Amino acid sequence: MTKTNKLLVAGINFSIRQATPEDASSLEKLMLEIAQWLKDKGSTQWNELLQGKDVHHLMQKITANEVFLVSQNEQIAGAMILQNTPSDWDKSLWQEKTHKKACYLHRLMVSRLFSGYQLSLAMIKYAESLTRSEQIPRLRLDTKSDVPFLNKLYQSAGFTLKGVQKGYSLYEKVLY
């Protein structure tokens, strides 16, 4: 999935591109910012990052061209991981459903400096576009089931709750 593009959100132009190894340090800072924000909101989602553990292995995902970076005037505004094959984590949650072709969206992050612009929804739309361009019919993601604002976000983006597994809400959007 190689693509460089622009996103127009709330009248602001953002660039979106695949992350490079040079972006790793900035992306790690963004992940920690979001993990702390989630913790401050009472969520345990991403707490492992605050303990120095990255279960999604950011550098491996960057090397595999699965990390997309959103910026505005050279400032990182957000990022996400988009995989066209299920990880071991996805397999453990989605189980037998992983035999159906899908892309998996992880680590959707928006810097707090850009909160309120609905950038996350634009990033989801971009992920949908990339998924369609790969001729993959569905986009999946998971989030802790006890984080109402994230569950509401994904439902408002048109995802359907497909179940709860290990305390995680499983969302899917059929694209065609």
C-alpha distance (Angstrom), angle and dihedral (degrees) to the residues before:
residue distance angle dihedral
M1 . . .
T2 3.76 . .
K3 3.75 118.8 .
T4 3.78 140.0 136.6
N5 3.74 116.7 -162.1
K6 3.75 149.8 148.2
L7 3.77 129.5 -108.0
L8 3.79 121.6 -157.7
V9 3.79 108.4 -154.2
A10 3.81 124.7 169.9
G11 3.80 89.3 -17.7
I12 3.80 92.8 -53.7
N13 3.81 123.5 116.2
F14 3.78 115.2 -132.9
S15 3.79 127.2 -176.9
I16 3.77 120.3 -137.1
R17 3.79 123.6 -166.7
Q18 3.74 142.6 146.0
A19 3.78 112.4 -76.3
T20 3.79 120.6 -116.0
P21 3.82 129.7 -150.9
E22 3.82 87.4 -99.2
D23 3.82 88.2 64.7
A24 3.82 94.3 55.8
S25 3.80 97.6 95.4
S26 3.81 93.2 49.1
L27 3.79 91.0 46.2
E28 3.80 91.7 50.4
K29 3.82 89.1 53.0
L30 3.80 90.2 50.1
M31 3.82 91.4 49.8
L32 3.81 90.5 51.3
E33 3.82 90.7 47.6
I34 3.79 90.7 53.4
A35 3.82 93.3 42.9
Q36 3.81 90.2 53.6
W37 3.82 91.3 45.9
L38 3.81 90.5 51.7
K39 3.80 90.4 48.7
D40 3.81 90.7 49.3
K41 3.82 88.0 53.2
G42 3.82 89.7 54.7
S43 3.80 98.5 -100.9
T44 3.78 126.4 130.9
Q45 3.81 91.1 -157.4
W46 3.81 110.6 125.6
N47 3.83 92.3 7.7
E48 3.80 88.5 134.6
L49 3.82 87.9 69.8
L50 3.80 90.3 59.3
Q51 3.81 86.8 54.9
G52 3.82 91.9 52.2
K53 3.83 97.6 -101.4
D54 3.80 121.9 125.0
V55 3.80 106.4 -167.9
H56 3.81 91.4 -178.3
H57 3.83 93.1 54.9
L58 3.79 98.7 -133.6
M59 3.82 97.7 -161.5
Q60 3.80 92.3 51.9
K61 3.80 89.8 49.6
I62 3.82 91.2 49.5
T63 3.81 90.6 50.4
A64 3.81 89.4 49.4
N65 3.84 90.1 52.3
E66 3.81 91.4 -117.3
V67 3.81 98.8 122.7
F68 3.78 121.0 86.2
L69 3.77 122.1 -163.3
V70 3.80 124.5 -154.4
S71 3.79 118.4 -158.8
Q72 3.77 140.2 171.6
N73 3.80 116.7 -155.4
E74 3.83 91.6 -17.6
Q75 3.82 92.2 -51.6
I76 3.79 115.8 119.1
A77 3.78 108.9 -116.6
G78 3.79 100.1 170.7
A79 3.76 148.8 -30.4
M80 3.78 142.4 -158.2
I81 3.77 141.8 -172.3
L82 3.80 116.6 -125.8
Q83 3.81 117.8 -174.5
N84 3.78 125.8 -176.3
T85 3.79 91.9 -158.3
P86 3.81 127.3 50.4
S87 3.79 118.6 -102.8
D88 3.79 122.2 -139.4
W89 3.83 86.3 -96.0
D90 3.81 91.2 54.2
K91 3.81 91.0 47.6
S92 3.80 91.0 51.6
L93 3.81 91.2 53.1
W94 3.79 103.2 34.0
Q95 3.82 94.8 35.3
E96 3.82 112.9 173.7
K97 3.81 91.3 6.3
T98 3.82 89.5 73.4
H99 3.81 89.3 80.0
K100 3.83 87.0 74.9
K101 3.81 110.8 82.9
A102 3.83 111.8 -104.8
C103 3.78 142.9 147.0
Y104 3.78 117.7 -125.3
L105 3.80 122.6 -140.5
H106 3.81 117.4 -153.3
R107 3.79 138.2 168.4
L108 3.79 96.6 17.7
M109 3.81 100.2 -174.1
V110 3.78 133.8 179.5
S111 3.78 119.7 -175.5
R112 3.79 111.8 -118.1
L113 3.83 87.1 -121.9
F114 3.81 87.2 68.4
S115 3.79 99.9 39.0
G116 3.77 116.0 128.5
Y117 3.82 95.0 36.9
Q118 3.83 93.7 94.1
L119 3.78 88.5 -120.4
S120 3.81 90.3 147.4
L121 3.81 90.5 61.9
A122 3.81 90.9 49.6
M123 3.80 89.7 50.0
I124 3.80 90.5 50.9
K125 3.82 89.6 51.3
Y126 3.79 88.9 50.9
A127 3.83 90.1 50.6
E128 3.80 88.3 50.5
S129 3.81 90.3 51.5
L130 3.80 92.4 50.2
T131 3.79 91.0 46.9
R132 3.81 91.1 52.0
S133 3.81 91.0 46.8
E134 3.82 88.2 57.2
Q135 3.82 87.9 51.1
I136 3.78 91.0 -118.2
P137 3.81 111.1 147.1
R138 3.79 102.4 -149.2
L139 3.79 142.4 37.8
R140 3.80 120.2 -150.9
L141 3.77 136.3 -171.1
D142 3.77 140.0 163.0
T143 3.77 135.1 -145.6
K144 3.77 134.8 174.9
S145 3.77 107.9 -79.3
D146 3.81 91.9 -136.2
V147 3.83 95.0 61.5
P148 3.82 103.1 89.5
F149 3.81 98.0 -176.5
L150 3.83 92.9 55.0
N151 3.79 92.9 44.9
K152 3.81 88.7 50.4
L153 3.81 91.1 49.0
Y154 3.80 93.4 54.9
Q155 3.79 93.0 44.4
S156 3.82 90.1 50.4
A157 3.82 88.0 52.1
G158 3.81 89.4 59.6
F159 3.79 100.2 -99.1
T160 3.78 119.6 145.0
L161 3.78 120.8 -137.1
K162 3.80 105.1 -120.4
G163 3.80 97.1 -178.6
V164 3.77 145.2 -61.4
Q165 3.79 121.2 -90.5
K166 3.81 126.4 177.9
G167 3.82 90.1 -13.2
Y168 3.82 93.7 -51.5
S169 3.79 126.2 116.8
L170 3.79 110.1 -132.5
Y171 3.80 114.4 -145.2
E172 3.77 129.2 -170.9
K173 3.76 134.0 -179.5
V174 3.78 118.2 -163.7
L175 3.81 106.9 -144.5
Y176 3.80 99.5 -172.9
